[in-house]
Amino acid sequence: MRVGAVSRLVQVAAVVLVATAATPSRPAPSTPSPKTSLPRSALSVWTGRAWQQWWRSDAAPDRWPAPHDAVADAIDWRSAHDGVEWGELRLAGSGEARRLRAIVVRIDPSRVRLRLDTAFTRGGERAAWTVDEARPDAIVAVNVGQFIRTLPWGWVVLDGKEFLPPGRGPLSTAVAVDSAGRVRWIGPDALADPANRRGVVGAFQSYPTLLAGEGDVPAALQAPGRGVDVEHRDARLGIGVLADGRLLLVLTRFDALGESLGLLPFGPTIPEFAALMGALGARQAVALDGGISGQMLLRGAEGTTQVWRGMRRVPLALVATPR
């Protein structure tokens, strides 16, 4: 990013923080004795008539067996293409996350083709993919994985060939697509077995895991000091799988002062984001590179295009195209 752009972003961020601090706080909810030592926070959703609180850090569930009615019912789903639908949520949180918007996409892998795309500068020195480079037949394009310097972190399979070996981490999750288009979720222990990596045509690895098993919140996300920063707020991006096998993509945007400032990297904590994925029905989920990297493109069958850009070029993207 150019120095001038950074300076402007810092100036805007300062204005937003002053505006946030000047906004009167809502009364703290009446709560029982704290269940965990997560930083105190809460999340509410706009139902179309009023704000409804649906999550509190001092009463955070350790498992999401089903979607939360208030959150699930707040989305007006729109069809983008055969097998792809999307909607938006308005959320109210704490601090700089006082007003957020979440873009939510559901993808049926049996009705689209999934592939991974990459882009680098000519000499390979820097990552170069953005949503503006998405292939013309893309229905959905979103950055995936995490990356260190230029390359993605962890396991990457492109067109059936292993590009990078598996990374190691207790909170990592791999998402793999086989030759039949089926999506597999592979935990760190299972990934160590080469048999679980056979038949894969596309795969990436990311962290931290937000939900595991049947909607279980990892212990590291339930209290501080367990290897995950549970206080840091940022724009978030994640991928999950629903009970019926559809994929769930969620991208958050700052929404306190209009869409023009949506790129500011203000958003939920990781525990709050895990709760959002669970409230939307995800059984398993993993965080992707959000912050200033998070970006997504969505094309409708009628030719309309929705784009949520990031401020950083990335090395890896998941793309859905028509079958």
C-alpha positions as CSV (number, residue, x, y, z in Angstrom):
1,M,0.0,0.0,0.0
2,R,1.3,3.5,-0.8
3,V,2.4,5.8,2.1
4,G,-0.4,8.3,1.2
5,A,-3.0,5.6,1.4
6,V,-1.7,4.4,4.8
7,S,-1.7,8.0,6.1
8,R,-5.3,8.5,5.0
9,L,-6.4,5.2,6.6
10,V,-4.8,6.2,9.9
11,Q,-6.6,9.6,9.8
12,V,-9.9,8.0,9.1
13,A,-9.4,5.4,11.8
14,A,-8.7,8.1,14.3
15,V,-12.0,9.8,13.4
16,V,-13.9,6.6,13.7
17,L,-12.4,5.8,17.1
18,V,-13.4,9.3,18.4
19,A,-16.9,8.8,17.0
20,T,-17.1,5.4,18.6
21,A,-15.9,6.7,22.0
22,A,-18.5,9.4,21.8
23,T,-21.4,7.1,21.1
24,P,-23.4,6.4,24.3
25,S,-22.9,2.8,25.5
26,R,-26.0,0.6,25.8
27,P,-26.8,-0.6,29.4
28,A,-24.9,-3.7,30.3
29,P,-27.1,-6.8,30.1
30,S,-28.1,-8.5,33.3
31,T,-26.1,-11.7,33.5
32,P,-25.4,-14.6,35.8
33,S,-22.0,-15.1,37.3
34,P,-19.3,-15.2,34.5
35,K,-18.9,-18.7,33.0
36,T,-15.5,-18.0,31.5
37,S,-12.9,-15.3,31.6
38,L,-13.4,-14.1,28.0
39,P,-13.3,-10.3,27.7
40,R,-16.7,-8.9,28.4
41,S,-18.7,-8.4,25.1
42,A,-22.0,-9.1,23.5
43,L,-23.5,-9.4,20.0
44,S,-26.9,-8.3,18.8
45,V,-28.6,-8.7,15.4
46,W,-31.0,-6.3,13.7
47,T,-34.2,-8.3,13.2
48,G,-35.8,-5.6,10.9
49,R,-37.7,-4.1,13.9
50,A,-35.2,-4.0,16.7
51,W,-31.8,-5.1,18.0
52,Q,-31.9,-8.5,19.6
53,Q,-29.0,-9.7,21.7
54,W,-28.1,-13.3,21.0
55,W,-24.6,-13.9,22.4
56,R,-22.7,-12.8,25.5
57,S,-19.1,-13.7,26.4
58,D,-20.0,-14.6,30.0
59,A,-22.6,-17.1,28.8
60,A,-21.0,-18.3,25.6
61,P,-22.0,-21.8,24.6
62,D,-19.2,-24.3,24.0
63,R,-21.2,-26.0,21.3
64,W,-23.6,-24.9,18.5
65,P,-25.9,-27.9,17.8
66,A,-28.2,-25.8,15.6
67,P,-28.5,-22.3,14.1
68,H,-29.7,-19.5,16.4
69,D,-33.2,-18.5,15.3
70,A,-32.7,-14.8,15.7
71,V,-29.6,-14.8,13.5
72,A,-30.8,-17.2,10.9
73,D,-34.2,-15.5,10.5
74,A,-32.6,-12.1,10.1
75,I,-31.2,-12.9,6.7
76,D,-33.2,-12.2,3.5
77,W,-31.7,-14.8,1.2
78,R,-31.2,-14.0,-2.4
79,S,-30.3,-16.4,-5.2
80,A,-27.1,-15.5,-7.1
81,H,-26.9,-18.5,-9.3
82,D,-27.9,-22.2,-9.3
83,G,-26.4,-23.5,-6.1
84,V,-25.4,-20.1,-4.7
85,E,-27.4,-17.8,-2.4
86,W,-26.4,-14.9,-0.3
87,G,-27.7,-12.3,2.2
88,E,-26.5,-9.8,4.8
89,L,-26.7,-9.3,8.5
90,R,-26.5,-6.1,10.6
91,L,-24.7,-6.8,13.8
92,A,-24.0,-4.7,16.9
93,G,-21.0,-5.5,19.1
94,S,-18.7,-3.8,21.5
95,G,-16.1,-1.1,21.0
96,E,-15.0,-0.6,17.4
97,A,-17.3,-3.5,16.5
98,R,-20.3,-1.4,17.6
99,R,-21.8,-1.6,14.1
100,L,-20.9,-4.4,11.7
101,R,-22.3,-5.9,8.5
102,A,-21.8,-9.6,7.6
103,I,-22.0,-10.8,4.0
104,V,-23.1,-14.5,4.1
105,V,-22.9,-16.9,1.1
106,R,-24.1,-20.5,0.9
107,I,-22.7,-22.7,-1.8
108,D,-23.9,-26.2,-2.8
109,P,-20.7,-28.0,-4.0
110,S,-22.8,-30.5,-6.0
111,R,-24.1,-27.7,-8.2
112,V,-20.9,-25.7,-8.9
113,R,-17.3,-26.4,-9.7
114,L,-14.7,-25.5,-7.0
115,R,-11.1,-24.7,-7.8
116,L,-8.2,-22.8,-6.4
117,D,-6.6,-19.8,-8.2
118,T,-3.2,-18.2,-7.6
119,A,-1.5,-15.1,-8.8
120,F,2.0,-13.7,-8.3
121,T,4.1,-10.9,-9.8
122,R,6.1,-11.9,-12.8
123,G,9.2,-12.6,-10.8
124,G,7.2,-14.4,-8.1
125,E,8.3,-11.9,-5.4
126,R,4.8,-10.9,-4.3
127,A,1.3,-12.2,-4.2
128,A,-0.9,-10.6,-6.8
129,W,-4.5,-12.0,-6.6
130,T,-7.4,-9.7,-5.9
131,V,-11.1,-10.1,-6.7
132,D,-10.5,-7.9,-9.8
133,E,-8.4,-10.7,-11.2
134,A,-11.2,-13.3,-10.7
135,R,-11.8,-15.4,-13.8
136,P,-14.8,-14.1,-15.9
137,D,-16.9,-17.2,-15.3
138,A,-16.5,-17.0,-11.5
139,I,-19.8,-17.0,-9.5
140,V,-18.0,-16.7,-6.2
141,A,-14.3,-15.7,-5.6
142,V,-12.8,-15.3,-2.2
143,N,-9.3,-15.3,-0.7
144,V,-8.6,-18.4,1.3
145,G,-6.0,-19.7,3.8
146,Q,-3.4,-17.6,5.6
147,F,-0.1,-16.4,4.1
148,I,3.4,-15.6,5.2
149,R,5.2,-13.0,3.1
150,T,4.5,-14.3,-0.4
151,L,3.3,-17.9,-0.2
152,P,0.2,-19.4,1.4
153,W,0.7,-21.1,4.8
154,G,0.4,-24.8,5.0
155,W,-0.9,-27.4,2.6
156,V,-1.9,-26.4,-0.9
157,V,-3.0,-28.7,-3.7
158,L,-3.5,-27.2,-7.2
159,D,-5.0,-29.2,-10.1
160,G,-4.2,-32.5,-8.3
161,K,-0.5,-31.6,-7.5
162,E,0.8,-30.8,-4.1
163,F,2.2,-27.2,-4.3
164,L,3.0,-26.9,-0.6
165,P,3.3,-29.6,2.2
166,P,1.0,-29.6,5.2
167,G,1.7,-27.1,8.0
168,R,1.6,-28.1,11.6
169,G,-0.7,-26.5,14.2
170,P,-3.2,-27.9,16.7
171,L,-5.9,-25.4,15.5
172,S,-5.4,-25.8,11.8
173,T,-8.0,-27.2,9.4
174,A,-7.6,-28.3,5.8
175,V,-10.4,-28.0,3.3
176,A,-10.0,-30.3,0.3
177,V,-12.0,-31.0,-2.9
178,D,-11.8,-34.4,-4.5
179,S,-12.2,-35.3,-8.2
180,A,-16.0,-35.8,-7.7
181,G,-16.4,-32.2,-6.3
182,R,-16.9,-33.4,-2.8
183,V,-15.5,-31.2,0.0
184,R,-13.6,-32.8,2.9
185,W,-12.6,-31.2,6.2
186,I,-9.3,-32.6,7.5
187,G,-8.0,-31.9,11.0
188,P,-4.3,-31.6,11.8
189,D,-3.9,-35.2,13.1
190,A,-5.7,-36.7,10.1
191,L,-3.7,-34.6,7.7
192,A,-0.5,-36.3,8.8
193,D,-1.7,-39.5,7.3
194,P,-0.9,-39.6,3.6
195,A,-4.0,-41.7,2.9
196,N,-6.2,-38.8,3.8
197,R,-4.5,-36.7,1.2
198,R,-5.1,-39.0,-1.7
199,G,-7.6,-38.2,-4.5
200,V,-7.5,-34.5,-3.7
201,V,-7.5,-32.1,-6.7
202,G,-7.6,-28.9,-4.7
203,A,-6.9,-28.0,-1.1
204,F,-5.8,-25.3,1.3
205,Q,-5.1,-25.1,5.0
206,S,-5.9,-22.4,7.5
207,Y,-6.2,-21.4,11.2
208,P,-7.5,-21.0,13.7
209,T,-10.3,-23.6,13.7
210,L,-13.5,-21.9,14.8
211,L,-15.8,-25.0,15.1
212,A,-14.9,-28.7,15.1
213,G,-16.8,-32.0,15.2
214,E,-20.5,-31.1,15.4
215,G,-20.3,-27.4,16.2
216,D,-17.9,-27.6,19.1
217,V,-16.0,-24.5,20.0
218,P,-12.3,-25.3,20.6
219,A,-11.1,-24.8,24.2
220,A,-8.5,-22.3,23.0
221,L,-11.4,-20.0,22.0
222,Q,-13.1,-20.2,25.4
223,A,-10.6,-18.4,27.6
224,P,-7.4,-16.3,27.2
225,G,-4.0,-17.8,27.6
226,R,-4.6,-20.9,25.5
227,G,-2.8,-19.9,22.3
228,V,-5.3,-17.7,20.6
229,D,-5.7,-13.9,21.1
230,V,-9.3,-13.7,22.2
231,E,-9.3,-9.9,22.6
232,H,-8.1,-8.7,19.3
233,R,-10.7,-7.2,17.0
234,D,-10.5,-7.2,13.2
235,A,-12.5,-7.6,10.0
236,R,-13.1,-11.4,9.7
237,L,-13.5,-13.9,6.9
238,G,-14.3,-17.6,7.4
239,I,-15.5,-20.7,5.7
240,G,-17.7,-23.4,7.2
241,V,-19.8,-26.4,6.3
242,L,-23.5,-26.7,7.1
243,A,-25.3,-29.9,8.3
244,D,-26.5,-30.5,4.7
245,G,-23.0,-30.2,3.2
246,R,-23.3,-26.7,1.8
247,L,-20.4,-24.4,2.3
248,L,-20.8,-21.2,4.3
249,L,-18.7,-18.1,3.6
250,V,-18.9,-15.1,6.0
251,L,-17.1,-11.8,5.5
252,T,-17.5,-8.9,8.1
253,R,-17.4,-5.2,7.3
254,F,-17.3,-2.2,9.6
255,D,-20.6,-0.5,9.2
256,A,-20.7,2.4,11.7
257,L,-20.2,5.2,9.2
258,G,-21.5,3.9,5.9
259,E,-20.0,1.6,3.2
260,S,-17.2,4.0,2.3
261,L,-15.4,3.0,5.5
262,G,-16.2,-0.7,5.3
263,L,-12.6,-1.5,4.5
264,L,-11.4,-0.4,8.0
265,P,-10.2,-3.5,9.8
266,F,-12.6,-3.3,12.7
267,G,-14.7,-6.2,13.6
268,P,-15.4,-9.1,16.0
269,T,-13.0,-11.1,18.2
270,I,-12.2,-14.7,17.2
271,P,-14.6,-16.1,19.9
272,E,-17.4,-13.7,18.6
273,F,-16.7,-14.8,15.0
274,A,-16.9,-18.5,16.0
275,A,-20.2,-17.8,17.6
276,L,-21.5,-16.1,14.4
277,M,-20.5,-19.1,12.3
278,G,-22.2,-21.4,14.8
279,A,-25.3,-19.2,14.9
280,L,-25.5,-19.4,11.1
281,G,-25.5,-23.2,11.3
282,A,-21.9,-24.2,10.6
283,R,-20.8,-27.6,12.0
284,Q,-17.2,-27.1,11.2
285,A,-15.5,-23.8,10.4
286,V,-12.1,-22.2,10.1
287,A,-10.9,-18.6,9.9
288,L,-9.4,-17.3,6.7
289,D,-7.1,-14.3,6.2
290,G,-9.4,-11.3,7.1
291,G,-8.3,-7.8,8.1
292,I,-7.2,-5.8,5.1
293,S,-6.9,-9.0,3.0
294,G,-10.5,-10.1,3.1
295,Q,-12.3,-9.8,-0.2
296,M,-15.1,-11.5,-2.1
297,L,-16.8,-11.3,-5.5
298,L,-20.3,-12.6,-6.2
299,R,-21.9,-12.7,-9.7
300,G,-25.6,-13.2,-10.3
301,A,-27.1,-15.2,-13.1
302,E,-28.7,-12.0,-14.5
303,G,-25.2,-10.3,-14.8
304,T,-25.1,-8.3,-11.6
305,T,-21.8,-8.3,-9.7
306,Q,-21.3,-7.6,-6.0
307,V,-17.7,-6.9,-5.0
308,W,-16.2,-6.4,-1.5
309,R,-12.6,-5.5,-2.0
310,G,-9.6,-5.8,0.3
311,M,-6.6,-3.6,0.5
312,R,-3.9,-6.3,0.1
313,R,-3.1,-8.7,-2.7
314,V,-3.1,-12.3,-1.7
315,P,-1.7,-15.6,-3.1
316,L,-4.7,-17.9,-3.1
317,A,-8.4,-17.8,-3.8
318,L,-11.3,-20.2,-3.9
319,V,-13.4,-19.9,-7.0
320,A,-16.8,-21.4,-7.7
321,T,-17.9,-21.6,-11.4
322,P,-21.0,-23.1,-13.1
323,R,-21.0,-26.9,-13.7
